[in-house]
Amino acid sequence: MPIHHAVLALLADGPSYGYELKGRFEESVGPQWGDLNIGHLYQVLDRLERDRLVTKRVVAQTERPDRVVYRLTRAGKTEVERWLETPFVRHAYRDDLFLKLFAASRLGREAFESVLDVQRQAYVGELSALRELRRQHRDDQLVLLLIEAAILHTQADLRVVELAEGTAATLAPKVAGKDVVEDRPDAAAERT
């Protein structure tokens, strides 16, 4: 799993503890990834320890709770190297937009075009926010690379909206939903 491997890679720099790993991860990948949930991170660390990819030791602190420090094992380093040697390949292109287009196409052209309008506005807003992030992080080349990837993905999504707009007449009929049942319990009985 990518998060597991990212945590292993962070530990390749040396021993660390949960909140420090969280901060280093968020700083390294930038804001477009989103926050790393600390509870999820500790689940990942527990699994890595169980799989013997990291070790942990408790460090006593006088004025705070004891700190658990994690260290990468040889097996953990080997796992990161193996993961890095394996190419990333998408096995499916699952996307909520496609499911929305599928559903809207069944409800008629008006619903279909409404979904496209809403999605277009969202992508344009997302591109604007990503460009601002790019400006804010211009001195961090890795973060810039990830922001640029997000911009390219969003531009591709926007292109899908444009393609769907061009084929709306064939993708979504003008009238749909003829077999919709009324919300009244007695409506079904009236039709039989």
C-alpha atoms as an extended CHARMM CRD file, in Angstrom:
* protein
*
       192  EXT
         1         1  MET       CA              0.0000000000        0.0000000000        0.0000000000  PROA      1               0.0000000000
         2         2  PRO       CA              1.3990000000        3.4130000000       -0.8950000000  PROA      2               0.0000000000
         3         3  ILE       CA              0.9680000000        4.9890000000        2.5760000000  PROA      3               0.0000000000
         4         4  HSD       CA              2.7290000000        2.0250000000        4.1820000000  PROA      4               0.0000000000
         5         5  HSD       CA              5.5980000000        2.4190000000        1.7750000000  PROA      5               0.0000000000
         6         6  ALA       CA              5.7730000000        6.1790000000        2.2440000000  PROA      6               0.0000000000
         7         7  VAL       CA              6.0710000000        5.6510000000        6.0080000000  PROA      7               0.0000000000
         8         8  LEU       CA              8.8360000000        3.0990000000        5.4500000000  PROA      8               0.0000000000
         9         9  ALA       CA             10.6310000000        5.6110000000        3.2040000000  PROA      9               0.0000000000
        10        10  LEU       CA             10.3620000000        8.3030000000        5.8940000000  PROA      10              0.0000000000
        11        11  LEU       CA             11.8870000000        5.8890000000        8.4030000000  PROA      11              0.0000000000
        12        12  ALA       CA             14.7900000000        5.2980000000        6.0050000000  PROA      12              0.0000000000
        13        13  ASP       CA             15.9500000000        8.7630000000        7.1400000000  PROA      13              0.0000000000
        14        14  GLY       CA             16.1920000000        7.4660000000       10.7130000000  PROA      14              0.0000000000
        15        15  PRO       CA             14.0400000000        6.5790000000       13.7340000000  PROA      15              0.0000000000
        16        16  SER       CA             10.9410000000        8.6730000000       14.3030000000  PROA      16              0.0000000000
        17        17  TYR       CA              7.6080000000        8.7830000000       16.1350000000  PROA      17              0.0000000000
        18        18  GLY       CA              3.9990000000        9.1920000000       14.9990000000  PROA      18              0.0000000000
        19        19  TYR       CA              3.4490000000       12.9530000000       15.0780000000  PROA      19              0.0000000000
        20        20  GLU       CA              6.8830000000       13.6410000000       13.6240000000  PROA      20              0.0000000000
        21        21  LEU       CA              6.1750000000       11.1930000000       10.7770000000  PROA      21              0.0000000000
        22        22  LYS       CA              2.7960000000       12.8400000000       10.1660000000  PROA      22              0.0000000000
        23        23  GLY       CA              4.3930000000       16.2930000000        9.9530000000  PROA      23              0.0000000000
        24        24  ARG       CA              7.2280000000       15.1340000000        7.7060000000  PROA      24              0.0000000000
        25        25  PHE       CA              4.7980000000       13.3130000000        5.3960000000  PROA      25              0.0000000000
        26        26  GLU       CA              2.5110000000       16.3380000000        5.0430000000  PROA      26              0.0000000000
        27        27  GLU       CA              5.4720000000       18.6550000000        4.5070000000  PROA      27              0.0000000000
        28        28  SER       CA              7.0310000000       16.3320000000        1.9280000000  PROA      28              0.0000000000
        29        29  VAL       CA              4.0020000000       15.6770000000       -0.2610000000  PROA      29              0.0000000000
        30        30  GLY       CA              2.3800000000       19.0750000000        0.0580000000  PROA      30              0.0000000000
        31        31  PRO       CA             -1.1580000000       20.2330000000        0.7500000000  PROA      31              0.0000000000
        32        32  GLN       CA             -2.7790000000       18.7370000000       -2.3570000000  PROA      32              0.0000000000
        33        33  TRP       CA             -2.5250000000       15.2430000000       -0.8030000000  PROA      33              0.0000000000
        34        34  GLY       CA             -4.5010000000       16.2790000000        2.2490000000  PROA      34              0.0000000000
        35        35  ASP       CA             -3.8800000000       15.6350000000        5.9210000000  PROA      35              0.0000000000
        36        36  LEU       CA             -2.6690000000       12.2550000000        7.0990000000  PROA      36              0.0000000000
        37        37  ASN       CA             -4.9970000000       11.0680000000        9.8520000000  PROA      37              0.0000000000
        38        38  ILE       CA             -2.9030000000       10.3010000000       12.9460000000  PROA      38              0.0000000000
        39        39  GLY       CA             -5.1360000000        7.3700000000       13.9030000000  PROA      39              0.0000000000
        40        40  HSD       CA             -4.6550000000        5.8550000000       10.4740000000  PROA      40              0.0000000000
        41        41  LEU       CA             -0.9040000000        6.4390000000       10.7150000000  PROA      41              0.0000000000
        42        42  TYR       CA             -0.7320000000        4.5200000000       13.9960000000  PROA      42              0.0000000000
        43        43  GLN       CA             -2.6950000000        1.6600000000       12.4050000000  PROA      43              0.0000000000
        44        44  VAL       CA             -0.1430000000        1.6370000000        9.5810000000  PROA      44              0.0000000000
        45        45  LEU       CA              2.7390000000        1.6290000000       12.0730000000  PROA      45              0.0000000000
        46        46  ASP       CA              1.1620000000       -1.2380000000       14.0340000000  PROA      46              0.0000000000
        47        47  ARG       CA              0.8040000000       -3.2640000000       10.8470000000  PROA      47              0.0000000000
        48        48  LEU       CA              4.3760000000       -2.5000000000        9.7890000000  PROA      48              0.0000000000
        49        49  GLU       CA              5.5810000000       -3.6910000000       13.1970000000  PROA      49              0.0000000000
        50        50  ARG       CA              3.4500000000       -6.8220000000       12.9920000000  PROA      50              0.0000000000
        51        51  ASP       CA              4.9430000000       -7.5310000000        9.5430000000  PROA      51              0.0000000000
        52        52  ARG       CA              8.4320000000       -6.9410000000       11.0200000000  PROA      52              0.0000000000
        53        53  LEU       CA              9.1610000000       -4.0790000000        8.6540000000  PROA      53              0.0000000000
        54        54  VAL       CA              9.7300000000       -1.7170000000       11.5910000000  PROA      54              0.0000000000
        55        55  THR       CA             10.5860000000       -2.0790000000       15.2520000000  PROA      55              0.0000000000
        56        56  LYS       CA              9.3980000000        0.1120000000       18.0570000000  PROA      56              0.0000000000
        57        57  ARG       CA             10.6840000000        1.0860000000       21.4460000000  PROA      57              0.0000000000
        58        58  VAL       CA              9.1040000000        3.1570000000       24.1640000000  PROA      58              0.0000000000
        59        59  VAL       CA             11.0350000000        6.2350000000       25.2870000000  PROA      59              0.0000000000
        60        60  ALA       CA             10.0500000000        7.5410000000       28.7160000000  PROA      60              0.0000000000
        61        61  GLN       CA              9.3440000000       11.2700000000       29.0080000000  PROA      61              0.0000000000
        62        62  THR       CA              9.0060000000       13.1210000000       32.2850000000  PROA      62              0.0000000000
        63        63  GLU       CA              6.2860000000       15.6560000000       31.5010000000  PROA      63              0.0000000000
        64        64  ARG       CA              4.5180000000       13.9650000000       28.6090000000  PROA      64              0.0000000000
        65        65  PRO       CA              3.2330000000       10.5040000000       27.8160000000  PROA      65              0.0000000000
        66        66  ASP       CA              5.9160000000        8.0430000000       26.7880000000  PROA      66              0.0000000000
        67        67  ARG       CA              6.9400000000        8.3170000000       23.1430000000  PROA      67              0.0000000000
        68        68  VAL       CA              6.9800000000        5.3040000000       20.8350000000  PROA      68              0.0000000000
        69        69  VAL       CA              9.8970000000        5.5230000000       18.4100000000  PROA      69              0.0000000000
        70        70  TYR       CA              9.8810000000        3.4310000000       15.2330000000  PROA      70              0.0000000000
        71        71  ARG       CA             12.9250000000        2.2370000000       13.3010000000  PROA      71              0.0000000000
        72        72  LEU       CA             13.1380000000        0.6720000000        9.8350000000  PROA      72              0.0000000000
        73        73  THR       CA             14.3100000000       -2.9590000000        9.7070000000  PROA      73              0.0000000000
        74        74  ARG       CA             16.3220000000       -4.5600000000        6.8980000000  PROA      74              0.0000000000
        75        75  ALA       CA             13.1300000000       -6.2560000000        5.7670000000  PROA      75              0.0000000000
        76        76  GLY       CA             11.4390000000       -2.8400000000        5.7160000000  PROA      76              0.0000000000
        77        77  LYS       CA             14.1970000000       -1.3550000000        3.5730000000  PROA      77              0.0000000000
        78        78  THR       CA             13.9810000000       -4.3260000000        1.2100000000  PROA      78              0.0000000000
        79        79  GLU       CA             10.2030000000       -3.8720000000        0.9820000000  PROA      79              0.0000000000
        80        80  VAL       CA             10.5520000000       -0.1850000000        0.0230000000  PROA      80              0.0000000000
        81        81  GLU       CA             13.1280000000       -1.0910000000       -2.6290000000  PROA      81              0.0000000000
        82        82  ARG       CA             10.8610000000       -3.8460000000       -3.9990000000  PROA      82              0.0000000000
        83        83  TRP       CA              7.9080000000       -1.4430000000       -4.1260000000  PROA      83              0.0000000000
        84        84  LEU       CA              9.9710000000        1.2080000000       -5.9220000000  PROA      84              0.0000000000
        85        85  GLU       CA             11.0320000000       -1.3310000000       -8.5610000000  PROA      85              0.0000000000
        86        86  THR       CA              7.4070000000       -2.2770000000       -9.2820000000  PROA      86              0.0000000000
        87        87  PRO       CA              5.7280000000        0.0250000000      -11.8140000000  PROA      87              0.0000000000
        88        88  PHE       CA              2.4510000000        1.6670000000      -10.9260000000  PROA      88              0.0000000000
        89        89  VAL       CA             -0.2670000000        0.4210000000      -13.2730000000  PROA      89              0.0000000000
        90        90  ARG       CA             -3.9270000000        1.3350000000      -13.0450000000  PROA      90              0.0000000000
        91        91  HSD       CA             -6.0470000000       -1.7800000000      -13.2480000000  PROA      91              0.0000000000
        92        92  ALA       CA             -9.3110000000        0.1040000000      -13.5040000000  PROA      92              0.0000000000
        93        93  TYR       CA            -10.4730000000        3.6380000000      -14.1160000000  PROA      93              0.0000000000
        94        94  ARG       CA            -13.1150000000        4.0060000000      -11.4570000000  PROA      94              0.0000000000
        95        95  ASP       CA            -14.2770000000        7.5500000000      -11.0940000000  PROA      95              0.0000000000
        96        96  ASP       CA            -17.3100000000        9.0690000000       -9.3870000000  PROA      96              0.0000000000
        97        97  LEU       CA            -17.8400000000       11.3720000000      -12.3760000000  PROA      97              0.0000000000
        98        98  PHE       CA            -18.4450000000        8.3870000000      -14.6540000000  PROA      98              0.0000000000
        99        99  LEU       CA            -21.0040000000        6.9770000000      -12.2380000000  PROA      99              0.0000000000
       100       100  LYS       CA            -22.7210000000       10.3680000000      -12.0770000000  PROA      100             0.0000000000
       101       101  LEU       CA            -22.7900000000       10.5810000000      -15.8800000000  PROA      101             0.0000000000
       102       102  PHE       CA            -24.2080000000        7.0670000000      -16.0460000000  PROA      102             0.0000000000
       103       103  ALA       CA            -26.9450000000        7.9290000000      -13.5490000000  PROA      103             0.0000000000
       104       104  ALA       CA            -27.7180000000       11.3080000000      -15.1220000000  PROA      104             0.0000000000
       105       105  SER       CA            -27.9240000000        9.7650000000      -18.6000000000  PROA      105             0.0000000000
       106       106  ARG       CA            -30.7650000000        7.6050000000      -17.2880000000  PROA      106             0.0000000000
       107       107  LEU       CA            -32.6140000000       10.6470000000      -15.9520000000  PROA      107             0.0000000000
       108       108  GLY       CA            -32.5350000000       12.6290000000      -19.1820000000  PROA      108             0.0000000000
       109       109  ARG       CA            -30.6160000000       15.3580000000      -20.9410000000  PROA      109             0.0000000000
       110       110  GLU       CA            -31.4510000000       18.0750000000      -18.4140000000  PROA      110             0.0000000000
       111       111  ALA       CA            -29.9810000000       16.0570000000      -15.5270000000  PROA      111             0.0000000000
       112       112  PHE       CA            -27.0030000000       15.0920000000      -17.6710000000  PROA      112             0.0000000000
       113       113  GLU       CA            -26.2200000000       18.6730000000      -18.6390000000  PROA      113             0.0000000000
       114       114  SER       CA            -26.7160000000       19.8310000000      -15.0480000000  PROA      114             0.0000000000
       115       115  VAL       CA            -24.1090000000       17.3220000000      -13.8210000000  PROA      115             0.0000000000
       116       116  LEU       CA            -21.7130000000       18.5410000000      -16.5100000000  PROA      116             0.0000000000
       117       117  ASP       CA            -22.2560000000       22.2000000000      -15.5470000000  PROA      117             0.0000000000
       118       118  VAL       CA            -21.6830000000       21.5160000000      -11.8520000000  PROA      118             0.0000000000
       119       119  GLN       CA            -18.6050000000       19.4200000000      -12.5740000000  PROA      119             0.0000000000
       120       120  ARG       CA            -17.1440000000       21.9940000000      -14.9560000000  PROA      120             0.0000000000
       121       121  GLN       CA            -17.4560000000       24.6990000000      -12.2840000000  PROA      121             0.0000000000
       122       122  ALA       CA            -15.8470000000       22.4170000000       -9.7080000000  PROA      122             0.0000000000
       123       123  TYR       CA            -12.8890000000       21.5950000000      -11.9830000000  PROA      123             0.0000000000
       124       124  VAL       CA            -12.3480000000       25.2460000000      -12.9070000000  PROA      124             0.0000000000
       125       125  GLY       CA            -12.3310000000       26.1240000000       -9.2020000000  PROA      125             0.0000000000
       126       126  GLU       CA             -9.9800000000       23.2360000000       -8.4570000000  PROA      126             0.0000000000
       127       127  LEU       CA             -7.5800000000       24.3910000000      -11.1810000000  PROA      127             0.0000000000
       128       128  SER       CA             -7.5820000000       27.8880000000       -9.7210000000  PROA      128             0.0000000000
       129       129  ALA       CA             -6.7970000000       26.5580000000       -6.2360000000  PROA      129             0.0000000000
       130       130  LEU       CA             -4.0500000000       24.2750000000       -7.5990000000  PROA      130             0.0000000000
       131       131  ARG       CA             -2.4430000000       27.1620000000       -9.4730000000  PROA      131             0.0000000000
       132       132  GLU       CA             -2.4030000000       29.1610000000       -6.2350000000  PROA      132             0.0000000000
       133       133  LEU       CA             -0.7760000000       26.2040000000       -4.4460000000  PROA      133             0.0000000000
       134       134  ARG       CA              1.7890000000       26.0260000000       -7.2320000000  PROA      134             0.0000000000
       135       135  ARG       CA              2.6010000000       29.6960000000       -6.6250000000  PROA      135             0.0000000000
       136       136  GLN       CA              2.8730000000       29.1870000000       -2.8510000000  PROA      136             0.0000000000
       137       137  HSD       CA              5.1740000000       26.1570000000       -3.1470000000  PROA      137             0.0000000000
       138       138  ARG       CA              7.3900000000       27.2900000000       -6.0130000000  PROA      138             0.0000000000
       139       139  ASP       CA             10.5510000000       26.6150000000       -3.9660000000  PROA      139             0.0000000000
       140       140  ASP       CA              9.8150000000       22.9270000000       -3.2510000000  PROA      140             0.0000000000
       141       141  GLN       CA             10.4310000000       20.9080000000       -6.4070000000  PROA      141             0.0000000000
       142       142  LEU       CA              8.8520000000       17.6480000000       -5.1880000000  PROA      142             0.0000000000
       143       143  VAL       CA              5.6890000000       19.3760000000       -4.0210000000  PROA      143             0.0000000000
       144       144  LEU       CA              5.5960000000       21.3110000000       -7.3050000000  PROA      144             0.0000000000
       145       145  LEU       CA              5.7900000000       18.0470000000       -9.2180000000  PROA      145             0.0000000000
       146       146  LEU       CA              2.8450000000       16.6330000000       -7.2830000000  PROA      146             0.0000000000
       147       147  ILE       CA              0.8250000000       19.8340000000       -7.7450000000  PROA      147             0.0000000000
       148       148  GLU       CA              1.5890000000       19.7580000000      -11.4690000000  PROA      148             0.0000000000
       149       149  ALA       CA              0.3380000000       16.1560000000      -11.6060000000  PROA      149             0.0000000000
       150       150  ALA       CA             -2.8800000000       17.2450000000       -9.8870000000  PROA      150             0.0000000000
       151       151  ILE       CA             -3.2870000000       20.0800000000      -12.4130000000  PROA      151             0.0000000000
       152       152  LEU       CA             -2.8100000000       17.6780000000      -15.3300000000  PROA      152             0.0000000000
       153       153  HSD       CA             -5.3290000000       15.2110000000      -13.8760000000  PROA      153             0.0000000000
       154       154  THR       CA             -7.8650000000       17.9870000000      -13.3460000000  PROA      154             0.0000000000
       155       155  GLN       CA             -7.3370000000       19.3010000000      -16.8760000000  PROA      155             0.0000000000
       156       156  ALA       CA             -7.9380000000       15.7750000000      -18.1890000000  PROA      156             0.0000000000
       157       157  ASP       CA            -11.1300000000       15.5440000000      -16.1110000000  PROA      157             0.0000000000
       158       158  LEU       CA            -12.2470000000       18.8760000000      -17.5410000000  PROA      158             0.0000000000
       159       159  ARG       CA            -11.5990000000       17.5050000000      -21.0420000000  PROA      159             0.0000000000
       160       160  VAL       CA            -13.8630000000       14.5360000000      -20.2430000000  PROA      160             0.0000000000
       161       161  VAL       CA            -16.6170000000       17.0100000000      -19.3340000000  PROA      161             0.0000000000
       162       162  GLU       CA            -16.0780000000       18.7650000000      -22.6760000000  PROA      162             0.0000000000
       163       163  LEU       CA            -16.2670000000       15.4480000000      -24.5600000000  PROA      163             0.0000000000
       164       164  ALA       CA            -19.4640000000       14.5230000000      -22.7120000000  PROA      164             0.0000000000
       165       165  GLU       CA            -20.9700000000       17.9060000000      -23.5750000000  PROA      165             0.0000000000
       166       166  GLY       CA            -20.2380000000       17.2500000000      -27.2440000000  PROA      166             0.0000000000
       167       167  THR       CA            -22.0670000000       13.9280000000      -27.1520000000  PROA      167             0.0000000000
       168       168  ALA       CA            -24.8680000000       14.7870000000      -24.7110000000  PROA      168             0.0000000000
       169       169  ALA       CA            -27.5430000000       14.2810000000      -27.3740000000  PROA      169             0.0000000000
       170       170  THR       CA            -26.6070000000       10.6300000000      -27.8190000000  PROA      170             0.0000000000
       171       171  LEU       CA            -25.5380000000        9.9120000000      -24.2270000000  PROA      171             0.0000000000
       172       172  ALA       CA            -28.7180000000       11.2300000000      -22.6030000000  PROA      172             0.0000000000
       173       173  PRO       CA            -32.1620000000       11.1870000000      -24.2110000000  PROA      173             0.0000000000
       174       174  LYS       CA            -34.4410000000       14.1980000000      -23.8190000000  PROA      174             0.0000000000
       175       175  VAL       CA            -37.0600000000       12.2780000000      -21.8160000000  PROA      175             0.0000000000
       176       176  ALA       CA            -36.2550000000        9.5880000000      -19.2920000000  PROA      176             0.0000000000
       177       177  GLY       CA            -37.6060000000        8.0380000000      -16.1320000000  PROA      177             0.0000000000
       178       178  LYS       CA            -40.9580000000        6.8070000000      -17.5240000000  PROA      178             0.0000000000
       179       179  ASP       CA            -41.0520000000        3.8730000000      -15.1090000000  PROA      179             0.0000000000
       180       180  VAL       CA            -40.6120000000        5.9500000000      -11.9660000000  PROA      180             0.0000000000
       181       181  VAL       CA            -43.0180000000        4.9870000000       -9.1890000000  PROA      181             0.0000000000
       182       182  GLU       CA            -44.7350000000        7.6710000000       -7.1730000000  PROA      182             0.0000000000
       183       183  ASP       CA            -43.7340000000        8.0360000000       -3.5190000000  PROA      183             0.0000000000
       184       184  ARG       CA            -47.3070000000        7.2920000000       -2.4150000000  PROA      184             0.0000000000
       185       185  PRO       CA            -47.7790000000        3.6770000000       -1.2580000000  PROA      185             0.0000000000
       186       186  ASP       CA            -51.0990000000        3.4390000000       -3.1250000000  PROA      186             0.0000000000
       187       187  ALA       CA            -49.5930000000        4.6140000000       -6.4640000000  PROA      187             0.0000000000
       188       188  ALA       CA            -48.2830000000        1.1550000000       -7.3640000000  PROA      188             0.0000000000
       189       189  ALA       CA            -51.6740000000       -0.3880000000       -6.6510000000  PROA      189             0.0000000000
       190       190  GLU       CA            -53.3810000000        2.1310000000       -8.9360000000  PROA      190             0.0000000000
       191       191  ARG       CA            -51.2570000000        1.0020000000      -11.9140000000  PROA      191             0.0000000000
       192       192  THR       CA            -52.1070000000       -2.6910000000      -11.5560000000  PROA      192             0.0000000000
